Amino acid sequence: MATLVSLAAPVQPDPAALARKQQALFNILGSFGETLVAYSGGTDSAYLAWAANKILGSRAVAITADSASIPESHKPDAAEYARLCGFRHEFIQTNEFENPDYVKNDKNRCFHCKDELFMRMEEIANERRIPTIIYGVNKDDLGDYRPGQQAAKIHQVKAPLVEADLTKTEIRELARLAGLPFWDRPAAACLSSRVPYGTPVTVATIKTIETGEEAMKSLGFRQFRVRYHGDLVRLEVSREELPQALNLEMAGKLTEIFKPLGFHYVTLDLEGYRQGSLNLPLQNPSQD
């Protein structure tokens, strides 16, 4: 078997530059009054919620969508991080699956999801006379296909992490330096992002995906995705963890997990996990 080439470790951020950027973020947040923070429980939004609480105190409220597209295990995690970090936190119901434009899962699915979230947050902001809504997009996200950013512009949702020029690596390092428990949380995305564009997303489909991902977590995998392709499931595992997956014993365990979920074929992607792999057809539309 060929030796896998490990990914290079990210370059550690310069401490002085980090301090300047964090102060810039604090200054931006300090210019706001009462604020709602879109908070998924991932590292970026959790760090933003922590920073908003540090600067604004109880004038900042973190809002988490209670949606079928969010893994159930993420919801108590979000609540626990809020408790540990001491910031105000609420769940709100979102209903993107009632929108046919979301369910059909074209390239604008993420727009409709964020549009639903920000509309619900706007309702709360208007009821409570809260002038500002912010979310946790970072500088690195600007280079990926993320139509949800258009929804943020339409609803005038601010992006303080981008304004402060913060990257994902820098946010993780700042969270680590602050002793925050989520600093090394694996990258996460909604369950609908596991379904290729053009294949309708249903609650039943994403619950199948969620069941598979929870089972993989129980096997010890940390950074991975279960990609749904009808009767075929394509498993992306981080390059660091691929050796754990590339043996007959694990192949048997994965088959035992996914065959009962209705998949005829269980496959392991040899390129490993990479963020946004289902966006490839958008970049190369001539590919099948």
C-alpha positions in Angstrom: 0.0 0.0 0.0 1.3 3.5 -0.9 2.3 5.7 2.0 -0.2 8.5 2.6 1.2 12.0 2.6 0.2 13.8 5.7 -1.2 17.4 5.5 1.3 20.1 6.5 0.6 21.6 9.9 -0.9 25.1 9.6 1.5 28.0 10.2 1.1 29.4 13.7 -0.3 32.9 13.8 2.0 35.7 14.9 1.1 36.6 18.5 1.4 40.4 18.0 -0.8 40.3 14.9 -3.3 38.1 16.7 -3.6 40.5 19.6 -4.1 43.4 17.1 -6.9 41.6 15.3 -8.6 40.5 18.5 -8.5 44.1 19.7 -9.9 45.2 16.3 -12.8 42.7 16.8 -13.4 44.0 20.4 -13.5 47.6 19.0 -16.0 46.6 16.3 -18.2 44.8 18.8 -18.0 47.8 21.2 -19.5 50.0 18.5 -22.7 48.0 18.7 -25.6 48.3 21.1 -27.8 45.4 21.9 -26.9 42.5 19.5 -28.2 39.1 18.4 -25.4 36.6 17.5 -26.2 33.8 15.1 -24.6 30.9 17.0 -24.4 27.3 15.7 -22.0 26.0 18.4 -19.1 25.8 15.9 -15.8 27.4 16.8 -16.3 30.6 14.8 -19.7 31.5 16.0 -18.9 30.3 19.5 -15.8 32.5 19.7 -17.9 35.4 18.3 -20.6 34.9 20.9 -17.9 34.7 23.6 -16.3 38.0 22.4 -19.7 39.7 22.1 -20.4 38.8 25.7 -17.0 39.9 26.8 -17.6 43.4 25.3 -21.4 43.8 25.5 -22.3 41.6 28.4 -26.0 40.8 28.7 -26.7 43.1 25.7 -25.6 40.3 23.4 -27.8 37.2 23.0 -26.6 34.1 21.1 -29.4 32.5 19.0 -29.3 28.9 17.8 -31.6 27.4 15.1 -33.5 24.4 16.3 -33.7 22.8 12.9 -33.8 19.2 11.6 -30.7 20.0 9.5 -28.6 20.5 12.7 -27.4 17.2 14.3 -29.2 16.7 17.6 -25.9 16.1 19.4 -24.8 19.7 18.4 -27.7 21.3 20.3 -26.7 20.3 23.8 -23.1 21.1 23.0 -24.2 24.7 22.0 -26.1 25.1 25.2 -23.2 23.7 27.3 -20.7 26.1 25.6 -23.0 29.0 26.4 -23.2 27.9 30.0 -19.5 27.4 30.4 -18.7 30.8 28.7 -21.4 32.6 30.5 -23.3 34.2 27.6 -27.0 34.5 27.1 -28.4 31.8 24.8 -31.7 31.0 23.2 -33.0 28.4 20.7 -35.5 29.4 17.9 -37.4 27.2 15.6 -36.6 27.5 11.9 -38.7 25.9 9.1 -36.6 25.7 6.0 -37.9 22.3 5.1 -41.3 23.9 4.5 -39.8 25.9 1.7 -39.8 24.0 -1.7 -36.9 26.1 -2.9 -34.8 24.7 0.0 -36.0 21.1 -0.4 -35.2 20.9 -4.1 -31.5 21.5 -3.2 -30.2 23.5 -6.0 -27.0 25.6 -5.7 -28.9 28.2 -3.7 -30.0 25.9 -0.9 -27.7 27.6 1.6 -29.2 30.9 0.7 -32.7 29.7 1.6 -31.4 28.2 4.9 -29.7 31.5 6.0 -32.6 33.5 4.7 -35.0 31.6 7.0 -32.6 32.0 10.0 -32.1 35.7 9.5 -35.8 36.4 8.9 -36.6 34.7 12.3 -33.8 36.6 14.0 -35.1 39.9 12.4 -38.5 39.1 13.9 -36.9 38.8 17.4 -34.8 41.9 16.8 -37.8 44.0 15.8 -39.9 42.7 18.8 -37.1 43.6 21.2 -35.9 46.7 19.4 -32.4 45.2 19.0 -30.5 47.1 16.2 -27.8 44.6 15.3 -27.5 41.0 14.1 -24.1 39.4 13.6 -22.8 36.0 12.4 -19.6 34.1 12.4 -18.4 34.1 8.8 -14.6 34.5 8.7 -12.0 35.7 6.1 -11.3 32.1 4.8 -15.0 31.6 4.1 -15.0 34.4 1.5 -13.0 32.1 -0.9 -15.6 29.3 -0.9 -19.0 29.1 -2.5 -21.4 30.2 0.3 -24.7 31.7 -1.0 -25.7 32.2 2.7 -23.5 35.3 2.6 -25.9 36.9 0.1 -28.7 36.3 2.6 -26.7 38.1 5.2 -26.2 41.1 2.9 -30.0 41.2 2.2 -30.8 41.2 5.9 -28.0 43.5 6.8 -26.3 41.0 9.1 -22.8 42.1 10.0 -19.7 39.9 9.9 -17.3 41.2 12.6 -14.8 38.4 12.2 -14.3 39.4 8.5 -14.1 43.1 9.4 -11.3 42.2 11.9 -9.5 40.2 9.1 -9.6 36.9 11.2 -9.0 33.6 9.5 -10.2 30.2 10.8 -6.7 29.3 12.1 -6.4 32.6 14.0 -9.9 32.2 15.5 -9.0 28.7 16.8 -5.8 30.1 18.3 -7.5 33.0 20.0 -10.1 30.6 21.4 -7.3 28.3 22.7 -5.5 31.2 24.3 -8.7 32.3 26.0 -9.1 28.8 27.4 -12.4 28.2 25.5 -13.5 24.5 25.4 -14.5 24.6 21.7 -11.2 25.8 20.2 -10.3 22.5 18.5 -13.9 21.4 17.7 -14.0 19.7 14.2 -15.4 21.8 11.4 -19.1 21.3 11.1 -21.8 22.1 8.6 -25.5 21.4 8.4 -26.6 17.9 7.5 -28.1 19.0 4.2 -24.6 19.8 2.9 -24.0 16.1 2.7 -26.5 15.7 -0.2 -25.4 16.5 -3.8 -27.1 19.5 -5.5 -30.1 18.4 -7.4 -31.0 15.6 -5.0 -33.9 16.8 -2.8 -33.2 17.1 0.8 -35.8 15.5 3.1 -35.9 15.1 6.9 -35.8 11.4 6.4 -32.6 11.6 4.3 -30.7 13.8 6.7 -31.7 11.7 9.7 -30.2 8.7 7.9 -27.0 10.7 7.5 -27.1 11.8 11.1 -27.5 8.2 12.3 -24.5 7.2 10.3 -22.3 10.0 11.5 -23.1 9.4 15.1 -22.1 5.8 14.6 -18.8 6.8 13.0 -18.1 9.1 16.0 -18.7 6.1 18.3 -15.9 4.3 16.3 -13.5 7.1 17.2 -13.5 9.2 14.0 -13.3 12.9 14.6 -13.2 14.8 11.3 -15.3 13.2 8.6 -18.4 13.5 6.4 -21.1 11.0 5.3 -21.9 12.0 1.7 -25.3 10.7 0.5 -25.5 9.5 -3.2 -28.8 7.6 -3.3 -28.1 3.9 -2.7 -24.4 4.7 -2.3 -22.7 6.3 0.6 -19.3 8.0 0.2 -17.3 8.4 3.4 -14.8 11.2 3.7 -12.3 10.8 6.6 -9.5 13.2 7.4 -6.1 12.3 6.0 -4.8 11.9 9.5 -7.5 9.4 10.3 -7.5 7.5 7.0 -5.1 4.8 8.3 -7.7 3.9 10.9 -10.3 3.4 8.1 -8.1 1.6 5.7 -8.2 -2.0 7.1 -10.6 -4.9 6.6 -11.8 -4.9 10.2 -12.9 -1.3 10.0 -14.4 -1.9 6.5 -16.6 -4.6 8.1 -17.7 -2.2 10.9 -18.6 0.5 8.4 -20.5 -1.9 6.3 -22.5 -3.1 9.4 -23.4 0.6 10.1 -24.5 1.7 6.6 -26.1 -1.3 5.0 -29.0 -1.4 7.5 -29.5 2.3 6.8 -30.5 1.4 3.3 -27.3 1.9 1.3 -26.5 -0.8 -1.2 -22.8 0.4 -1.6 -20.5 1.6 1.2 -17.4 3.4 -0.2 -14.4 5.2 1.3 -13.2 8.3 -0.5 -9.4 8.0 -0.9 -8.9 11.7 -1.1 -10.1 12.0 2.4 -12.2 14.8 4.0 -12.2 18.2 2.3 -14.5 21.0 3.0 -17.1 21.7 0.3 -16.3 18.7 -1.9 -19.9 18.7 -3.2 -19.3 22.2 -4.6 -17.0 20.7 -7.3 -19.7 20.4 -9.9 -20.3 24.1 -9.5 -16.7 24.9 -10.3 -16.5 22.3 -13.1 -20.1 22.2 -14.6 -19.1 20.0 -17.5 -18.3 17.1 -15.1 -20.9 14.4 -14.5 
